[in-house]
Amino acid sequence: MRPTVVPVIHPEPQPVDGVEVPYALRFSAAWAWRLLLIVALVYVFLKVFTLLSVVLVPVIIGLLLSAAASPIVDRLQRWGLPRGLATLLVILAGIVALVALIALVAQQFSSGFADLRTSFNDSLDKLTEYLINLGLSQHQLDDFFGRIRDAVEGSGQGNIGGTVLRASTTAGHLLAGLFIVLFSTIFLTYDGRGIWQWFVRLFPEPARDRVHGSGEKAWAVLTAYVRATVVIALTDAIGVSLIALILGLKFIVPIGVLVFIGAFIPVVGAFVSGIAAVAVALVTVGPVTALIMLGGVLAIQQIEGHVLQPFLMGRLVRVHPLAVVLVIAIGALSAGIFGALIAVPLTAIINTVGLHLSGTRQARRELDLDVGAAADPAVKT
């Protein structure tokens, strides 16, 4: 029996001022105004986000910290501790570790900065000599460095009152942001499920099940991403610090901290922060040691990209490297370092929630398995 072929019938072109409008043009126009509407909505959202960034950015950072702390609190609760006490212990442990790390970094900087400045001056003298050998005159080099010195000194001789006011405003925003981060982390870790249930009740009742399901999957993606990123960042930081220790470099702890923070921006963050170790090697030891340090940074990046990320991230938060680079670039252009930080997890969340809302039953079943694997690493997909 031959299958029935249903012909595609395009609607008749509608005349405009006596001229028939082709179907392709009407189709393109219909999509164009919808795309323009989406772009306008995104633009308005970014403007509102910018206006409220002093509050929203700390809340989002608190959400990321809560995604890292919640699995630990859940495990302590399963071991019999009350959730409030477990939350308090985890938050206090995190604060103590952060303060100890800052103190250690400050101690290393205070004890080695003078030597680093001396090494930098020696390296600058060698660079000047090298440039003179290339054909530049001493007068040209003195004029160049003199312009830099004048620009730096001139930037510090501006309106002192305005500078103090800006510094005070920045310090006030920073202090307020730290308190918002702290309280957001505490309450999202302690009662995040209750806060989410309150938020779901704001939606019409027919939509609540799908909103609740989308939130669960988004939270599973976020916790999986943060957990894997912390492990990858620790691996990068320990690896770069060990290489720096073997090469006899200074500022090992600050370098490790910088690499750890940079690793939260996938693909490019750890490499860019690892360049600091290469710069320290170049200034304090020499170009050969700097090349060895660069080779070590590149080797660690290869291990991260081909072993750690596929193993830890899994299918749920796997984003193509080209997409990662593009979304990081867009995030950095839109919101600076903070935009680059949240670009990849936001993309993974949007992708997962979109599949949940628009996928077929089989696709949703497969997505549920991936979500379960992300929430519990013991689950195999």
C-alpha positions as CSV (number, residue, x, y, z in Angstrom):
1,M,0.0,0.0,0.0
2,R,1.5,3.3,-1.1
3,P,1.8,6.0,1.6
4,T,-0.4,9.0,1.3
5,V,1.4,12.1,0.3
6,V,0.0,15.3,1.7
7,P,0.9,18.2,-0.5
8,V,2.2,21.4,1.1
9,I,-0.2,24.2,0.4
10,H,1.1,27.7,0.9
11,P,-1.4,30.4,1.7
12,E,-2.3,32.6,-1.1
13,P,-0.3,35.8,-1.3
14,Q,-2.1,38.8,0.1
15,P,-2.0,41.9,-2.1
16,V,-0.6,45.1,-0.7
17,D,-1.5,48.2,-2.7
18,G,-2.3,45.9,-5.6
19,V,1.0,44.0,-5.4
20,E,1.1,40.4,-4.2
21,V,3.6,39.8,-1.4
22,P,5.6,36.6,-1.9
23,Y,5.3,33.9,0.7
24,A,9.1,33.9,1.4
25,L,9.0,37.7,2.2
26,R,6.0,37.3,4.5
27,F,7.6,34.3,6.3
28,S,10.9,36.3,6.7
29,A,9.0,39.3,8.0
30,A,7.1,37.2,10.5
31,W,10.3,35.8,12.0
32,A,12.1,39.1,11.8
33,W,9.8,41.0,14.2
34,R,9.7,38.1,16.6
35,L,13.5,38.0,16.7
36,L,13.6,41.8,17.1
37,L,11.2,41.4,20.1
38,I,13.5,38.8,21.7
39,V,16.5,41.0,21.2
40,A,14.6,44.0,22.8
41,L,13.6,41.8,25.8
42,V,17.2,40.7,26.3
43,Y,18.4,44.3,26.0
44,V,15.9,45.5,28.6
45,F,16.8,42.6,30.9
46,L,20.5,43.5,30.7
47,K,19.7,47.1,31.5
48,V,17.6,46.2,34.5
49,F,20.3,43.7,35.6
50,T,22.9,46.5,35.3
51,L,20.8,48.8,37.5
52,L,20.3,46.2,40.2
53,S,23.8,44.5,39.8
54,V,24.9,45.7,43.3
55,V,22.2,43.3,44.7
56,L,21.8,40.7,42.0
57,V,25.5,39.9,41.5
58,P,26.0,39.0,45.2
59,V,22.8,36.9,45.2
60,I,24.0,34.9,42.2
61,I,27.4,34.4,43.8
62,G,25.6,33.2,46.9
63,L,23.7,30.8,44.7
64,L,26.9,29.4,43.3
65,L,28.4,29.0,46.8
66,S,25.2,27.4,47.9
67,A,25.4,24.9,45.1
68,A,28.9,23.9,46.3
69,A,27.8,23.8,50.0
70,S,24.4,22.1,49.7
71,P,25.7,18.6,48.9
72,I,28.0,18.7,51.9
73,V,25.1,19.9,54.1
74,D,22.8,17.2,52.7
75,R,25.4,14.5,53.6
76,L,25.8,15.8,57.1
77,Q,22.1,15.9,57.5
78,R,21.9,12.2,56.4
79,W,24.5,11.4,59.0
80,G,22.1,12.8,61.7
81,L,23.0,16.4,62.2
82,P,20.2,19.0,62.1
83,R,20.2,21.0,58.9
84,G,20.7,24.3,60.7
85,L,23.8,23.0,62.6
86,A,25.2,21.4,59.4
87,T,24.8,24.7,57.5
88,L,26.5,26.6,60.2
89,L,29.4,24.2,60.4
90,V,30.0,24.2,56.6
91,I,29.7,28.1,56.3
92,L,32.1,28.6,59.3
93,A,34.6,26.1,57.8
94,G,34.5,27.9,54.5
95,I,35.0,31.3,56.2
96,V,38.0,30.0,58.2
97,A,39.6,28.4,55.1
98,L,39.1,31.7,53.2
99,V,40.6,33.8,55.9
100,A,43.6,31.5,56.4
101,L,44.2,31.5,52.6
102,I,44.1,35.3,52.4
103,A,46.5,35.6,55.4
104,L,48.9,33.1,53.8
105,V,48.8,35.0,50.4
106,A,49.4,38.3,52.2
107,Q,52.3,36.9,54.2
108,Q,54.0,35.6,51.0
109,F,53.5,38.9,49.2
110,S,54.9,40.9,52.1
111,S,58.0,38.8,52.5
112,G,58.8,38.5,48.8
113,F,57.6,41.6,47.1
114,A,60.9,43.5,47.6
115,D,62.8,40.7,45.9
116,L,60.3,40.6,43.1
117,R,60.6,44.3,42.5
118,T,64.4,44.0,42.4
119,S,64.2,41.2,40.0
120,F,61.7,43.2,37.9
121,N,64.1,46.1,37.7
122,D,67.0,43.8,36.7
123,S,64.8,42.3,34.0
124,L,63.8,45.8,32.8
125,D,67.5,46.7,32.5
126,K,68.1,43.6,30.5
127,L,65.1,44.4,28.3
128,T,66.4,48.0,27.8
129,E,69.8,46.6,26.8
130,Y,68.3,44.1,24.4
131,L,66.2,46.9,22.7
132,I,69.3,49.0,22.4
133,N,71.0,46.2,20.6
134,L,68.1,46.0,18.2
135,G,68.7,49.5,17.1
136,L,66.6,51.7,19.5
137,S,68.4,54.6,21.0
138,Q,68.8,55.3,24.7
139,H,67.1,58.6,24.2
140,Q,64.0,56.9,22.7
141,L,63.8,54.4,25.5
142,D,64.2,57.1,28.2
143,D,61.5,59.1,26.5
144,F,59.2,56.1,26.3
145,F,59.6,55.1,30.0
146,G,59.4,58.8,31.0
147,R,56.0,59.1,29.3
148,I,54.8,56.0,31.2
149,R,56.1,57.5,34.5
150,D,54.5,60.8,33.8
151,A,51.1,59.1,32.9
152,V,51.2,57.2,36.2
153,E,52.1,60.2,38.2
154,G,49.6,62.3,36.5
155,S,46.8,59.8,37.1
156,G,47.5,60.1,40.9
157,Q,47.4,63.9,40.9
158,G,43.8,64.3,40.0
159,N,40.9,65.3,42.1
160,I,41.8,63.9,45.5
161,G,38.3,64.5,46.9
162,G,36.7,62.7,44.0
163,T,39.1,59.8,44.3
164,V,38.4,59.4,48.0
165,L,34.6,59.6,47.4
166,R,34.8,56.9,44.7
167,A,37.0,54.7,46.9
168,S,34.5,55.1,49.8
169,T,31.6,54.3,47.5
170,T,33.4,51.2,46.2
171,A,34.2,50.0,49.7
172,G,30.6,50.5,50.8
173,H,29.3,48.5,47.8
174,L,31.9,45.8,48.5
175,L,31.0,45.5,52.1
176,A,27.3,45.4,51.3
177,G,27.9,42.8,48.6
178,L,29.9,40.6,51.1
179,F,27.0,40.7,53.5
180,I,24.5,39.8,50.8
181,V,26.7,37.0,49.6
182,L,27.0,35.6,53.1
183,F,23.3,35.8,54.0
184,S,22.3,34.5,50.5
185,T,24.6,31.5,50.9
186,I,23.3,30.7,54.4
187,F,19.6,30.9,53.6
188,L,19.8,29.3,50.2
189,T,21.8,26.4,51.7
190,Y,19.5,26.1,54.7
191,D,16.1,26.6,53.2
192,G,16.6,26.6,49.4
193,R,13.9,24.1,48.8
194,G,11.4,26.2,50.8
195,I,12.3,29.4,48.9
196,W,11.9,27.6,45.6
197,Q,8.5,26.2,46.6
198,W,7.4,29.7,47.5
199,F,8.6,30.9,44.1
200,V,6.7,28.1,42.3
201,R,3.5,29.1,44.0
202,L,3.7,32.5,42.2
203,F,2.9,30.7,38.9
204,P,-0.6,29.6,37.8
205,E,-1.5,26.2,39.1
206,P,-1.5,24.4,35.7
207,A,2.1,25.5,35.1
208,R,3.5,24.7,38.5
209,D,4.5,21.1,37.8
210,R,6.6,22.0,34.8
211,V,8.1,25.0,36.6
212,H,9.0,22.8,39.5
213,G,10.5,20.1,37.3
214,S,12.5,22.7,35.4
215,G,13.9,24.1,38.6
216,E,15.0,20.7,39.9
217,K,16.8,20.0,36.7
218,A,18.4,23.4,36.6
219,W,19.6,22.9,40.2
220,A,21.0,19.5,39.4
221,V,22.9,21.0,36.5
222,L,24.3,23.8,38.6
223,T,25.4,21.6,41.5
224,A,27.0,19.2,39.1
225,Y,28.8,22.0,37.3
226,V,30.0,23.7,40.5
227,R,31.2,20.4,42.0
228,A,33.1,19.4,38.9
229,T,34.6,22.9,38.5
230,V,35.9,22.9,42.1
231,V,37.6,19.6,41.5
232,I,39.1,20.8,38.2
233,A,40.2,24.1,39.8
234,L,41.9,22.3,42.7
235,T,43.7,20.0,40.2
236,D,44.9,22.9,38.1
237,A,46.0,24.9,41.2
238,I,47.9,22.0,42.7
239,G,49.5,21.0,39.4
240,V,50.7,24.5,38.6
241,S,51.9,25.1,42.2
242,L,53.9,21.8,42.2
243,I,55.6,22.8,39.0
244,A,56.4,26.2,40.4
245,L,57.8,24.6,43.6
246,I,60.0,22.2,41.6
247,L,61.3,25.1,39.6
248,G,62.1,27.0,42.8
249,L,59.7,30.0,42.1
250,K,58.4,32.4,44.7
251,F,54.8,33.2,45.4
252,I,53.7,29.6,45.1
253,V,50.5,30.1,47.2
254,P,49.4,33.3,45.4
255,I,49.9,31.6,42.0
256,G,47.9,28.5,43.1
257,V,45.1,30.7,44.4
258,L,45.0,32.7,41.2
259,V,44.9,29.6,39.0
260,F,42.1,28.1,41.3
261,I,40.0,31.3,40.8
262,G,40.7,31.5,37.1
263,A,39.7,27.8,36.5
264,F,36.1,28.8,37.2
265,I,36.1,30.3,33.8
266,P,36.4,27.2,31.6
267,V,38.9,26.7,28.8
268,V,40.6,30.0,29.0
269,G,40.6,31.0,32.7
270,A,43.2,28.6,34.1
271,F,45.5,29.2,31.2
272,V,45.3,33.0,31.4
273,S,45.9,32.8,35.2
274,G,48.7,30.3,34.7
275,I,50.5,32.9,32.6
276,A,51.2,34.7,35.9
277,A,53.4,31.8,36.9
278,V,55.2,32.1,33.6
279,A,55.7,35.8,34.2
280,V,57.1,35.2,37.7
281,A,59.5,32.6,36.3
282,L,60.6,35.0,33.5
283,V,61.2,37.8,35.9
284,T,62.8,35.9,38.8
285,V,64.8,33.2,37.0
286,G,65.0,33.5,33.3
287,P,63.5,32.6,29.9
288,V,64.4,28.9,30.0
289,T,62.5,28.4,33.3
290,A,59.6,30.4,31.9
291,L,59.4,28.1,28.9
292,I,59.4,25.1,31.2
293,M,56.7,26.7,33.3
294,L,54.6,27.4,30.1
295,G,55.0,23.8,29.0
296,G,53.7,22.6,32.4
297,V,50.7,24.9,32.3
298,L,49.9,23.7,28.8
299,A,50.2,20.0,29.9
300,I,47.8,20.6,32.8
301,Q,45.4,22.2,30.4
302,Q,45.5,19.2,28.2
303,I,44.8,16.9,31.1
304,E,41.9,19.1,32.2
305,G,40.3,19.3,28.7
306,H,40.7,15.6,27.7
307,V,40.4,13.8,31.0
308,L,38.9,15.7,33.8
309,Q,36.1,17.7,32.1
310,P,34.7,14.7,30.1
311,F,34.8,12.5,33.2
312,L,33.5,14.9,35.8
313,M,31.1,17.0,33.7
314,G,29.4,14.1,31.9
315,R,26.7,14.5,29.3
316,L,24.5,16.8,31.3
317,V,26.7,19.9,31.4
318,R,28.8,19.1,28.3
319,V,28.9,22.1,26.0
320,H,30.9,22.1,22.8
321,P,34.3,23.9,23.2
322,L,33.4,26.4,20.4
323,A,30.1,27.2,22.2
324,V,32.1,27.6,25.5
325,V,34.5,30.1,23.9
326,L,31.6,32.1,22.3
327,V,29.4,32.3,25.4
328,I,32.4,33.3,27.5
329,A,33.3,36.0,25.1
330,I,29.6,37.2,25.0
331,G,29.4,37.1,28.8
332,A,32.7,39.0,29.2
333,L,31.5,41.7,26.8
334,S,28.2,42.0,28.5
335,A,29.2,41.8,32.2
336,G,32.9,41.6,32.4
337,I,34.5,38.9,34.6
338,F,31.2,38.1,36.3
339,G,29.6,37.5,32.9
340,A,32.4,35.2,31.9
341,L,32.0,33.3,35.2
342,I,28.3,32.5,34.8
343,A,28.2,32.2,31.0
344,V,28.8,28.4,30.8
345,P,26.6,27.3,33.7
346,L,23.8,29.6,32.5
347,T,24.1,28.1,29.0
348,A,24.0,24.5,30.4
349,I,20.9,25.4,32.5
350,I,19.1,27.0,29.5
351,N,19.9,24.0,27.4
352,T,18.7,21.5,30.0
353,V,15.5,23.4,30.9
354,G,14.8,23.9,27.2
355,L,15.1,20.2,26.5
356,H,12.8,19.4,29.5
357,L,10.1,21.8,28.4
358,S,10.1,21.1,24.6
359,G,11.5,17.5,24.3
360,T,9.7,14.3,23.6
361,R,8.8,11.8,26.2
362,Q,11.9,9.7,25.3
363,A,14.1,12.8,25.4
364,R,12.8,13.7,28.8
365,R,13.4,10.2,30.1
366,E,17.0,10.3,29.0
367,L,17.3,13.8,30.5
368,D,16.0,12.5,33.8
369,L,18.7,9.8,33.8
370,D,21.4,12.4,33.2
371,V,20.0,14.6,35.9
372,G,20.1,11.6,38.3
373,A,23.7,11.0,37.4
374,A,24.5,14.6,38.0
375,A,22.8,14.7,41.4
376,D,24.4,11.4,42.5
377,P,27.7,10.5,40.9
378,A,27.1,6.9,41.8
379,V,24.4,6.7,39.2
380,K,25.7,5.4,35.9
381,T,24.3,6.6,32.7
